């Protein structure tokens, strides 16, 4: 409570600093577009009084070509623009508080200097306050799905189950357009594999999210932001491609955008056909002299359809209303063969040998709808946002399995099962941001979410052609999760350049589960928790003209167990492995600390600590009486993970650009495993890189890759593995058509040996997928630009939106 009082007292002092407001200044927002009505990012803009040219205010535009000046009201200013690859210009405006939004179109330098063509380029990654922004333009060129785009982002690691890791052993939470989808890693991966790659506008990486975001992001947040028709006029693209490994992937789609200045609409559509295989070989000691060997091969063919559509209306000068929807349809199959052998190690005597076949068929359908409204309160950037989001998903699957026995010779066994699960998600939130004078920003908001999940699974044994209910696998349950949240945070610029942001989030959690078949395992959890947040930013030094800025961030987060992790019902994996939930599983809390340094908004160095209590993780327990093992979740005590990450880059815009980085993670677990003390330490390195080389005016060679040394996935240790990808693209037909040739996992090194040795479990093996693929993509861009209008020097009636 003392810490909470200190926090509230500090927040009040911060807000009281805004009492003395300067009412003589007005905010003027300027956006710079090129001749194709595309934003000119990171341009240099200056404003000087017409009557006193010595008083100059210089700003750098953001990635959208926008800069916001604080100017004296009713004064005339000269606005000057300069950027690499564009002709400089001057423009006169009057800061009268009425027309405070301007769009200026600039000319390419090549239009006047035919012999010299200089182009500027957005950086691949840049730091913006407490998040990293990734421009996916080059990553999209060699990808067939949104999932592949994320795989190629430097510093992100995706395991073979679809989990995404940033700087922690806890997976990150994936958002689409700022909304958490409440899906499992496998379902989220399926959606991203249906997402057309060129629909992605940017990727936001939040390693330590502020109090505005849900407290459940202890592994960080990856927010995939989709394009929403930002270019004026009618534009679009048609794209398609294929990749061929052992099996092939194909996709085709299109996107349409229309923007008349007051109304925007967009449509993305993609269909894909995909196939993949997974090979897993496992050796597990049942006793000191008995070994279980399993060789499993699974093929995963599937088809997907994805469409995303939306409308954005500007109502007057203050209101903006948006509707956004998506539909995702997936059909999947899998055929698995698992050869199981139990033998004595001492004399290699075969005790058991059987072959298990499993065929799965699944159909999933999901639809989501979102309604947003934004009210611009003033010209400083204050706004009120409201968002209502709903989604529904329906998943049906059928499984047929059988086992034939060679040793000992006994009749074959088998059966089948059907599963139906439905998810309903509702999220409602309201956020208020007040941009006050004296460089003070106050943010507050409310959020409520309801997630309802139902499952009906029915299994049968096949005995001499007669179906007999299998009650060990049949189950029916309902689960509801309701989280209500309130947050308050404020940020202020202290002095000239120190930015302080402090806040806190209060979350009320209500979870209820009710299993009806085969037995009642109902539970109910209610709790309320507080999650503080602190952020500090300050420039520290200039090196070779680049400003180095340091950031310090602290956040408390939570990971709540889901129903599948709490439900004690036994779920069949194979005849030697069963999954069970743990109803006594407690949520884990993590304190995240990070300090990082960026050079001109490009992250170069970071170090942090993730201090977790009541950590729960996937564990395997060996049965004392049989070959059966149980995979479940347990709270193992505490874990302290520290990491350091470094990254260097050549500034973009030249012929050659590269990013290279490294990260070291060290984990220390201290707790109990199988009621025995656990003290476990491991460290691992990851290197990653990204390169582009302009071969000529229309051709570019790109390469990206990573390597991970002695990685750790919870308690499973993996050996060194990685991947190197390369592509070459060329533009044709006046740069409207882009053709890309690519190869992923060139040396087929994205596979690994693994081992786990904890308690009574001692296992090791190999896992590989169909990752080495050759492919070709194409994209054709088309569009009709909105007519440009010439403007006079002091044409003050030229606000944004005309």
N, C-alpha and C positions, 0 to 999 in steps of 0.2 A: 504493500500500500504506500510505503514511503516513496518508492520509485515512481508509482503512478502519480502521487501528488507533485513530485518534482517535475514530471513530464507535463502535467496540466499547467503548473505555474510557469514553466518555460514557454509553453504555447501561448499563454495569455500575454506574456511580456512581448513575444514576437508580434502578436496581433495589435497590441497597443502602440507599437512603433508606427502604425499607419495612421495615427490620429491627425497628424499634420499633413494634409493633402494639398498638393499644388494644383489649383483649378485652372491655371492659365495655360497649361499644356494640353494638346490633343494628340490622339494616336492616329497615325497615317500609315495605311497598309499598302505596300507596293508589290506587285507581282510582275516578273519579267518573263515573257514568252518569246520563243523564236518564231521563225516564219511558218513553222508547221504547228503553231499554237502549243508547243511543248514547253514545259518549264525549263528555264535556264538555271541550273542549281549552282549555289556557292559563288554567285557573281558578287562583285564589289560595288556597293551603292553608297553614295555620299549625298548629304543634304547640307546646303549652305544658304544663309540668309542672302536675299538679293541685295540688301542694303549693307551687308557686312560679310564679304566673302571669306574673311579670316575665321569665322566661326563655322567649323565644319564638323558634321557628325558622320562617321563612317560605320557601315554595317556590312556584314556578309549575309547574303540570302541563304535560306535553308534549302533543303532538297527539292522543295516545290517552287523555288524561285521567288520566295516571299521574304520581305524584310519589313519590320514594323518600326517606324520612327516615332519618337516623342518630340513634337514640334510646337513652337509657340503659336497660339491660336491667332488667326487673322493676319498672319504674316506670309509674304511670298518667299518661296524657296526655289533654288536651282538644284535639281536632282541630276546627278551624274552617274553613269553606268560604265563598267568595264568588266570584261571576262575574256578568257582565252578563246579564240576562234570567232569572236563577234566584234563588229564595229562599235566603238564607243559612241555615246550620245549624251546630250543634255536635254532636260525637260523642265519647264517651269510649272509649279503648282502653287495653290494658295491653301494654307492650312486653316480652313474656315470652320471646321467641325461638322460640315454637311457632307461634302464629297470627300470622304476619307478613305476610299478604296480605289486604286488605280491599277490598270493593266497596261504595260508598255511592251510593244513588239519590237524586237531588235533584229538586225540583219547579220547574216553570216559574213565573216571576213572574206571568205572565198568568193563572194559575189562581186567584190571590188578588186581583189587581188587574185587573178586567175592563176598566177604562177605559184602562189603560196596558199596551202590549205592547212589550217591549224584547227584542231578540234579539242574540245574539253570533254571530260568524262567523269561521271559520278564514281566515287570510290566504292569498292566492293563492300566495305564495312566502315561504319563510322559510329562514334559514341555520341548519343544525344541524352543528356542528363543521366538517368539511371538505366538506360537501355541501349542496346547495340542494334543499329539498323543495317540490314543486309539488302543490297540491291541485287536481285536475282537475274538480271538481264542475260549475263553470259552463262549462268548455270542452266537457264531455261533452254538455251540453244542445243544442248546435248542430252536433254531429258525427255522421257516420254510421259512422265507423271509428276504430280506435285511431290510424291514421296521421294522420287529420285532427286528432285531439286534440293530437298532438305538433307539428303544423304551427302551432297557435295558441298554444303556450307562449311567453310573451314572452322574447326573447333567443335562442331557438333559430332556426337558419336551415336549411331543407331545400332542397337543389337539386333539379332536375327529374329527376335520376337516382336519387333516394331517399337520398342521403347526408345526414347530420345534422352540422351544424357548431356548436360552442360558441364558442370564442374563438381558433380556430386555423384555418389553411388545411388541416389534416389532419382528415378526418372523425372523428367520435366513434364509439365502439364501443357497440352497442345490446345490452343485457341484458334478459332476461325473468326476473323473480323472482330477480335476482342471478346468473343464469347466461348466459355468452356462448354464442350459438347457432352461431357459426362459419359464418355465411351470407354470401353476397355482398349488396351493397346492394340489388340488385334483388329477391333472394329474401326479404330481411328486410322490404322494403317490401310485398311480396305478403302476407306473414304479418300485418303490422300492418293491412293493408287488409281482412283477414278477421277481425280482432279486434274484438269488440263494444265500443263506447266505454265503456259503463257497467260493464264488467268491470274497469276500471282503478281501483285504490284510491289510488295516488299515483305520482308520477314523481320519481325521484331523479337529480339532475344533479351529477356529480363532475368538476369541471374538472381537478383534480390529485388522483387517487385515492391512497389510502394504500398502504403496503407489503402490505396484506392482499389487494389486487386485482392482477390480472395486469398485468405491466409493459408490455403492448402497447397501453395506452390513452393514447397521446401526444396524441390529440385529445380526451381526456376520455371519460367513460362516461355514457350515458343508461340508467338502469335503470327499466324499466316493471314496477311491482309490482301484481299482480292481487289482487282481493278474495278473501278466504278465509273467509267466514262468521263475521265477528267479532261480529255481533249475536246476542243470546240469542233462542232460539225459532226458529220457521220463518218465513223471509222470502224474498222474491223479487220479480222485476219482469219485465214483458213490454214489449218495446220494438220500434220499427220506424220506418221513415222513407224518404224519397226526396230526391234532389237532381236538378235538371234544368238542364243547360247546353245545348250543342249536342246532347249525348247525355245519357242519364240513368243515375243510380245508385239502387239500391233495397236495403234491408236489413231483416231481421226476426230477432229472437232473444229469448231469455229467460235469466234466471239464477235459481237456487234456492240457498238457504243454510239449513242447519239447525245449531243450536248448543244442546246440552243442558248445557253447562258442562264436560263431560268429553270429549265427542266432537263434532267439527265436520265437516260435509261440505258440498261446494259443487259446482255444475255451471253452466257457462256455455255457451250454444249460440247460434250465429249463422250465417245464410246471407245471401249478398249477390249481387247482379247489378250489374256495373259496366261502364262504357264511357267511353272518353276518346279524344282525338285529340292528335297532336303534329304541328306544322308546323315544318320547319326549312328555311331558305333559306341557302345558302352560296355565297360567291364566293371562289375561290382562284386566285391568280396562279401559272400554270405557268412562264411566262417573263415578261419585262418587257412583252411585247406579246401574251400569250396568257392568256385568262381561262376558267376552268372554273366554270360556274354550275349549281348543283344545287338543285332545288325538290322537297322530299320531304314527302309527307303520309301519316301512318300512323294507323290506327284500331285501338284496343286493347279490344275487348270481352272480358269474362271473367266467371267465376262462382267463388264461393268458399264453403267451409263450414269453420267452426272450432268446436271444442268443447274445453273445458278442465274438468277434473274432479279432485276430490281428497278425501282423508279425513285428518283430524288426530285422533289419540288422545292423551289424557292418561293415562299409566300411573303410578298413584300420585301423589305430589307432586313427583317429581323428573324423570320422563321424559316427553317428548312425541315422538310418532312421526308423520311425515307422508308421505303418498303423493300425488304430483301428476303428472297426465298430460295430454296434449293431442293432438289430431288435427287436421291442417290439409289440406284438399283444394282444389286450384285447377285450373280449366280455363281456358285462355286462347287467344285467337286474335289475330292482327294481320294487317292488309292494308296494304301499303305501295306507294305509287307514287312513283317518283323520276325527274323529268325532268332529263336531263343535256345541257348545251350547252357546247361548246368553240368559242370564236370569237376572232378577232384583234381587239384593241382599236383599232388604228389605222384599219382600214377596215371593221370589224364583219363581216368575212367568217366564215361558219359553217364550221368545220372538221369538227365532229361533232355529231350530235343523235340521242339515243336515249331510250327510255322503259323503265325497269326496274320490274318488278312482283315483289314478294316476299310470299308468304303463309306465315304460321307458325301452327302449332297445337301447343299444349303441354298436358300433363297432369302435375301434380305431386301427390305424396302424402308427407306427413311425419307421424311419430308420435314422441312423446317421453315418457319416464317418469323420474320423479325420486323418490328415497327419502331422506328426511332424518330424523335423530334429534337431539334436543336434551336434554341432561342438565343440570339445574340443580344446580350444585355447592353453592351456599350462598345465603343470602338477600340478599347484596350485589349479585348479578347475575352471578356467575361461572357460566360454562356451557361445555359441551363439545358442539360441533356436528359432525355427520358428514353427508356428502352424496354420493350416487351418482346420476349423471344419464346417461341414454343417449338418443340420438336417431338416427333413420334417415329418410332422404329419398330418394325415387325420382322422377326427372324425365325424362319422355319428350317429345320434340319432333320435329316434321316440318316441313320447309321445301320449298316449291316456288317456283322463280324462273324468270323469262324476261325477255329483252331484245329489244325490237323497234327497228330502226334506220331512221331517216328520212334521215340524211345521214352517211356515204355509204349508198346503198341496198344492203344486204347481207342475207342470210337471218337470220331471228331465231335466237337461241340461248337455251338454258335448261337446266334440270336440277332435281334434287331431292336431299334429304338427310334422314337420320334420325339422331337423337342420343339417347343414353341415358346419364345419369350418376347415380351413387349416392353418397351421403355417409353415413358412419358416424361417430358421435361418442360418445366415452366420457369422462366426467369423474368423478374420485374425489377428494374432499378431506376433510380433518379439521382443524377449527379449535378451539383452546383459548383461552378468555378467562378470566383471573383478576382479579377485582375485589378488591384487597387494601385493607387499612386505609391510613391516611395518604394517601388519594385517589390511589392508584397502581393502574394497570391494565396488565397484561401480556397480550399476544396473540401466539400463535405457531400455525403450521399447516403442513400439507403438501398439495400438490396435484399431480395427474398427469392429463394429458389425452392422448387419442389420437384423431386425426382422419384418417380414411381416405377417399380420394376416387378414384372410377374413372370413366372416360369412354370411350364408344365412339361415334364419329361416322363415318358412311359417306355419301359424296356420289357422284352420278352426273351425267354429261353426257347430255343427250338429243340424239342425232344421228340424224335421220330415223326417229324412233320407236324407236331402239335405245339402251339404256342402256349407257354406257361409264363405268367407274370413274374418278372424278376424284381422283387421288392428291394433288393440291395442297391438298385440303380434308379428305380422309379421315385420321382419326387415332384411335389408341387409347393411353391412358396410365393409369397408376396413380400415386397420390401419397399419402404417409403423413407425418403430422406428429405428433411426440411431444414434449410440453413437461412437464418435471418442475420443481417449484418448492418452495422452503422459505422461510418468512419469519419474522421476529421483530421485534416492535415493542412499545414501552411508552409509556404516557402517565401524567403525574403533574401534579397541581395544586400549584404552587409558591406558598407564601404563601396568600393568601385567594382569588385569582382568576386567576392566571396558569397557563395550561394548556400543557404541553410534551409533544409526541409525537414520538418518533424511532424509526426502524426501517429495516430493509433486507430486500430480497427477492433470493434467488439463483435464477436460472432456467437450466435446462439444456435446450437446443433440439436436436432431431434431425429433419431433414427429408430424405426420400428421394423421388426421382421416377424413373419408368421408363416411357419412351415406347416402345411396341412397333411402332406403325404411324404414319407410313411408314418411320421409321428410329429407331435407338436414340439417345435424347438423355438418358441417365440421368445423375443427379447425386446427390450426398450432401453434406449440411451438418450439422456438429456443432459446437456452441459453448456456452460457459457464461458468463453475465454477471451482474454485481451491480448492484442498483438501490436506492440509498439514498433515504430519505424523512425530511423534517423538517417539523414543524407547530408553530406557536406562536400562542397566542391570549391576548389581554389586554383587559379593558375600559379605555377611555381617558378618557371623560368622559360626563357626563349633560347632555342638552340637552332642556329642556322636559319633564323627567320620563322621557325615553327614554335608555336606556343604549346608548352607542356602544361596540362591541367591535371590535378590530382582529385580523386573522388574517394570518399569514405562512406560506406553504407552499412547499416545494421538493421536486421529484421528478424522477428520471431515468427515461426511458421508451424503448421500442423499437418500431419498426414493421418487421415481418418481411414480405418479399415472399412472396406466395402462388405456387402452382404455375403459374397462368395467366400471372403476370408473369415467371416464370423460363423457361417452356417456349418454345424458339425456333421452334416450328412456326407456320407462317403460317395465320391465320384470316381468312376472307373477310368483309368488311363490305359493299362494293359493288365495281363494276368499277374504281373509282378509289381505293379505300382498303383496306388490308390491316393486320391486327393481328399483331404478332409479340412474343414474350417476349424477355427478355434474361437468359441464363443466368449472366452475370457480375454481376448486380444484387446489391448489398450491402445489409444492413439499415441503417436510419437510426436514430440515437440523438438524443434530445431532452432537454435540461435545461429543466424548467418552473419558473419562479419567479412567485409571485403574492402580492400583498398586497391585502386587501380589508377593508372596514369595513361592519358591519351595525348597524342600530338596532333594538333589541328583536327580534333574530333576523331582521329583514328586510334583505336585502343592498341597499346603497345606492351603494357605490363600490368599484371594483377596478382594479388595474393589474398587468400581468404581462409576462413575456418568455418566448418559446419559442425556445431556441437549439438549432438542429438541424444535425447534421453528416451527411455522406453522404446528403443528402436525395434521395429518388427520387420522380419525378413523371411524369405522363403527358406524353409529347412526341410531336411529329409531324415526320418527316423527309421531304423531297421527293426523289423519284428524279431523277437527273441525265439519264436517257435516255427517260423516259416521263411520262405524266400520273399515274402511280401514286404514292401517298403511303403511308408506313409509320407506323402508330401503335404506339408501344412505351413502355417505361419506361427511365429512365436515372438514375444518380446524378450530380447536377449540381453537387455541391460542398456549400456550406453556406447556410443561411438563418437570419436573425435576424428574428423577428417580435415586435413589442411592441404592446400594446393597452391601452386604458383604457376602462372601462365605468362609467357612472353610472345610477342608477335612483332615482326618487322615487315616493312613494305616499301616498294618504290612508288612514289605518287603517281596516280593514273594520269593519262593524257598523252604519254609518250608512246614510242613504238613497243616498248617492253614494260610490262607491269607484273609484279609478283607479290605474294603474301606468303610468309613462312612463319611458323609458330611452333611452340612446344608447351606442354603442360605436364606437371608432375603432381600426382595425388598420393597422399599417404593416409592410410586408414588404421585406426587402433580401436578394436572392440574390447570391451571389458564387461563381462557379465557371466551368464550361465547357459550351458548347452547340455541337454539331457541331465539336468540337475548337477552338472559338474562345472567347476569354475572354468571360464573361457577368457583367455588372454591371447588376442590374435592381432598381429601387425603385418601389414603388407603395403608396398609402395609400387607404383607403376608410372611409366612415361607414355606420353602420346605426342607424336610429331605430326604436323599437318602443313599442307602447302597448296598454293594456287598460283598459276602462271598464265599470262596471255602474251602473245607475240603477234604484232601486226605484220603480215607477210607482204601486203600491198594495200591499196586503198579499199579493196573489197574483200580481202581474205584475212582470217585470223586463226591462229593456232592456240588452243587452250589446253591446260593440263592441271589436274588436281589430284590429291591423294592424301593418305594418312597411314601411319604405322603405329601400332600400340604394343608396348613391351610389357609382358607379364601382367596382363589386365586382371581386373577383379570384377565379377558380376555377382554381387552379394557374397556368398561364401564359395562360389565356384571360381577357381583360378583358371585362367586361359593363357596359353603360350603366345608368343609374338605373332601378330597377324596384321594385315593392312590391305590397301588397295591403291592402285594407280590407274587413273582414268585420263583419256585424252580425246580431243575432238578438233576438227578443222571445219570452219564454215566459210562460205563465200556467198556474196550478194549478187543477184542478177536483176535484170529488167528494171533498171533505174533504182536499184536498192530495195525494190518491193518484195522480191523473192529471196529468201535465205535458205540455203541447203547446207546441212551439217552431216558430216560423217563422224562417227564416234566409236570408241571401244572402251568398255568398262572392265575394271579388274584385269588389266593387261596380263599380269603374270599369275593370275589365279591364286592369289595369296589371301583373299578374304575368307579364310577358313581357319579353324583353330583346334588344337588339342585342349582338353579341359580336364580338370581333376577336382575332387572335393574329398577332404579328409577331416571330418568333424565328428566327434563322438564315436558312435558305432558304425558310421557310414564311411566307407572307403571305396571310391569309384573314380574311374578315369575313362576318357574316350576321345572321339573325333566328331566334329560337326562341320558340314559344308553345304553350300547352296549353289544354285545355278547362277553364279555372279559374273562370270566372264562372258561378255556379250558384245557383239558387233552390231552397229545400227546406223540408220540414216533417217534424219528428220527433215521436214521442209515446213516453211511458214511463208505465206503470201499476205502482205498487208495491203489494204485498200482503204480509200476514204475520200470524202468530199469536205474540204475545209470551209469554215465560215469566212465570209468576205471580210477583209481587213479594211479599216477606215484610217485615213490620215488625220493627224491631230496637230493643232497649232502649239506654239511654244507655251502659252499660258492658257491652254484649253482646260479650264478647271472643271468643266462639266463632262469629265471622262472617267466616271467611276467604274469599278469592277462590275462586270456583268453585261456591259454593252457589247 
